[in-house]
Amino acid sequence: MYPKYIKLILAVLTLAYSIFQFYENNIGNGIALIFLVLIFVLLYFKNEIIILAFLRLRKQDFNGTEKWLDKIKNPESTLTKKQVGYYNYLRGVISSQTNLTLAEKYFKKAISIGLSMNHDLAMAKLSLAGILIQKRRKREATTLLNEAKKIDTQKMLSDQIKMMQQQMKRI
């Protein structure tokens, strides 16, 4: 994993060389180098390690996800703000399998930093509400469920929210 500033420096240098290739009438090389610049810019905004960790998570491979996340040594300095949010979100998902207190800490940090997609933010709030329900903290869980319901405009999580509200009635 390369630091985020090196990715930007490589993008600028590659763009400069691409312009030079256009100037030398090597149009094909210039176009290929512009695609390379786009890859560097994409990897600046979407960290490659986090992308690979999400792919592992989709396969329900929590150990593989944790191995990929362990490769990020200092997330606050090497990742952008939103990437740190997703890093904490993934850590929370992994921790929720074994340690609810640690998962609560990671989900709260991910929510406070912010996630770029609304449904991810709603899922983080829903997961945190589930943890709080298990810890018998009904008032906080109700607040988080209502926030998740407001954020979930496409009604992707409506079934899970209803199920959690029914669990809260049993408490």
QUIKAHU-V229524 format. One record per residue. N is the residue number from 1. PSI is psi as a letter, one per 20 degrees, with the letter a starting at -180 (NA if undefined). BURIAL is b if it has 9 or more other ideal C-beta (glycine too) atoms within 8 Angstrom, else e. Layout:
BEGIN
n->N psi->PSI burial->BURIAL
n->N psi->PSI burial->BURIAL
END
This chain:
BEGIN
n->1 psi->p burial->e
n->2 psi->q burial->e
n->3 psi->q burial->e
n->4 psi->h burial->b
n->5 psi->h burial->e
n->6 psi->h burial->e
n->7 psi->g burial->b
n->8 psi->h burial->b
n->9 psi->g burial->e
n->10 psi->h burial->b
n->11 psi->g burial->b
n->12 psi->g burial->e
n->13 psi->g burial->e
n->14 psi->h burial->b
n->15 psi->g burial->b
n->16 psi->g burial->e
n->17 psi->h burial->b
n->18 psi->g burial->b
n->19 psi->h burial->b
n->20 psi->h burial->e
n->21 psi->h burial->b
n->22 psi->h burial->b
n->23 psi->h burial->e
n->24 psi->j burial->e
n->25 psi->k burial->e
n->26 psi->m burial->e
n->27 psi->g burial->e
n->28 psi->g burial->e
n->29 psi->g burial->b
n->30 psi->g burial->b
n->31 psi->g burial->e
n->32 psi->h burial->e
n->33 psi->h burial->b
n->34 psi->h burial->b
n->35 psi->h burial->e
n->36 psi->h burial->b
n->37 psi->g burial->b
n->38 psi->h burial->e
n->39 psi->g burial->e
n->40 psi->g burial->b
n->41 psi->g burial->b
n->42 psi->g burial->e
n->43 psi->i burial->b
n->44 psi->g burial->b
n->45 psi->h burial->e
n->46 psi->o burial->b
n->47 psi->p burial->b
n->48 psi->h burial->e
n->49 psi->g burial->b
n->50 psi->h burial->b
n->51 psi->g burial->b
n->52 psi->h burial->b
n->53 psi->g burial->b
n->54 psi->h burial->b
n->55 psi->h burial->e
n->56 psi->h burial->b
n->57 psi->h burial->b
n->58 psi->h burial->e
n->59 psi->j burial->e
n->60 psi->k burial->e
n->61 psi->n burial->e
n->62 psi->h burial->b
n->63 psi->g burial->e
n->64 psi->h burial->b
n->65 psi->g burial->b
n->66 psi->h burial->b
n->67 psi->g burial->b
n->68 psi->g burial->b
n->69 psi->h burial->b
n->70 psi->i burial->e
n->71 psi->i burial->e
n->72 psi->o burial->b
n->73 psi->g burial->e
n->74 psi->n burial->e
n->75 psi->h burial->b
n->76 psi->h burial->e
n->77 psi->h burial->e
n->78 psi->i burial->b
n->79 psi->q burial->b
n->80 psi->r burial->b
n->81 psi->g burial->e
n->82 psi->h burial->b
n->83 psi->h burial->b
n->84 psi->h burial->b
n->85 psi->g burial->b
n->86 psi->h burial->b
n->87 psi->g burial->b
n->88 psi->h burial->b
n->89 psi->g burial->b
n->90 psi->g burial->b
n->91 psi->h burial->b
n->92 psi->g burial->b
n->93 psi->g burial->b
n->94 psi->g burial->b
n->95 psi->h burial->b
n->96 psi->i burial->b
n->97 psi->h burial->e
n->98 psi->g burial->e
n->99 psi->o burial->e
n->100 psi->h burial->b
n->101 psi->g burial->e
n->102 psi->h burial->e
n->103 psi->h burial->b
n->104 psi->g burial->b
n->105 psi->g burial->b
n->106 psi->g burial->b
n->107 psi->g burial->b
n->108 psi->g burial->b
n->109 psi->g burial->b
n->110 psi->h burial->b
n->111 psi->g burial->b
n->112 psi->h burial->e
n->113 psi->g burial->b
n->114 psi->q burial->b
n->115 psi->q burial->b
n->116 psi->h burial->e
n->117 psi->p burial->e
n->118 psi->h burial->e
n->119 psi->h burial->b
n->120 psi->g burial->b
n->121 psi->g burial->b
n->122 psi->h burial->b
n->123 psi->h burial->b
n->124 psi->g burial->b
n->125 psi->h burial->b
n->126 psi->g burial->b
n->127 psi->g burial->b
n->128 psi->h burial->b
n->129 psi->h burial->b
n->130 psi->h burial->b
n->131 psi->g burial->b
n->132 psi->h burial->b
n->133 psi->g burial->b
n->134 psi->h burial->e
n->135 psi->j burial->e
n->136 psi->k burial->e
n->137 psi->m burial->e
n->138 psi->h burial->b
n->139 psi->g burial->e
n->140 psi->h burial->b
n->141 psi->h burial->b
n->142 psi->g burial->b
n->143 psi->g burial->e
n->144 psi->h burial->b
n->145 psi->g burial->b
n->146 psi->h burial->e
n->147 psi->g burial->b
n->148 psi->h burial->b
n->149 psi->h burial->b
n->150 psi->h burial->e
n->151 psi->h burial->b
n->152 psi->m burial->b
n->153 psi->h burial->e
n->154 psi->j burial->e
n->155 psi->k burial->e
n->156 psi->h burial->e
n->157 psi->j burial->b
n->158 psi->h burial->b
n->159 psi->g burial->e
n->160 psi->h burial->e
n->161 psi->g burial->b
n->162 psi->g burial->e
n->163 psi->g burial->e
n->164 psi->h burial->b
n->165 psi->h burial->b
n->166 psi->h burial->e
n->167 psi->h burial->b
n->168 psi->h burial->b
n->169 psi->h burial->e
n->170 psi->i burial->e
n->171 psi->NA burial->e
END
